[in-house]
Amino acid sequence: MPNAKTGTHRPLPEPAARSLATALRSRREAAGLTQEDLASTAQISVQAVRRIEAATANPTLGTLYAVATALDVSWTELILEVGD
């Protein structure tokens, strides 16, 4: 269980992180957005987008929600896509 005092949480397993990276990149490109466009719309850093797409980030649900909203998709749909 995550430690509420330190804010640490479990990282995504590597296959899930890669799947999330692929899904986000694919959706971003299909929407005709650059990483900079997505970051600006989602109000996160470009570095965060790059790290998620490189499968090196461990995004919070809040970040996933912001990115999904910027891509005009529900965050639950995005999570289900990663689970495929």
N, C-alpha and C positions, 0 to 999 in steps of 0.2 A: 504494500500500500504506500502511496506517495507520502512524503513527510511534509505536512502543512507548514511547519516552521521554516524549513529551508527552501521550500518550493521545488524540491527535486521530484522528478517523476521518471517512470520507466521509459527507456527508449523503445522505439518501434523495433520489432524484429527486422533484420536486414531484408528479407523478402517483401515485407509489407512496406518498408521505406522505399524500396526500388519500385514497387507497384504504384505507390502514391506519387513518386517522382514522375513516372511515365504518364500516369493519368493527368496530373496537373500540367505537364508540358504539352501533352496532346490537346487538352482543352484550351490552354492558353493560345497555342498556335492556331487551332481551329477558329478561335475568336479573333484572330488577327492582332493579338496583343504582343508587345515586347515584354521582356521581364520588367523593364522600367515602368511600362504602362500598368501592368498588373500590380506592381508594388505601390504605385501611386494611388490606384483605385482602391486597393485593399488597405491602404494606410499602414504598410509595413515597409521595411527596408528592402532595397534591391538585393542586398546581400542575403536576406532571409529567403527571398524567392529563389535565388541561385542555389542556396544550400538545400532547400527543399527539393528542387529539381535535380540536384546532384546526389540526393539520398543521404546527405550528411547531416541534415537537421533533424531535430526531434520537436516538430511543431506542436503547440498546445491546441486544444480544441478551439480556443478563441481565434488563433491564427488560421486554423483550417476553415472556420466559419467565415472569417473576413475574406480569405482567398476564394472560397466557394461563392460567396455573395458577389465578389468582383467578377467572377466568371459566369454569373447568372445561373448558378446551379445550386441545389440545396446541399448543405454539407453532409446530410445523411446519404444522399445519392452518391456523393463522392466517396464516402466511407464504404458504401456497399460495392462500388466499383473496385476499390482497393482489395476488398475481400474476395473478388472473383479469381 
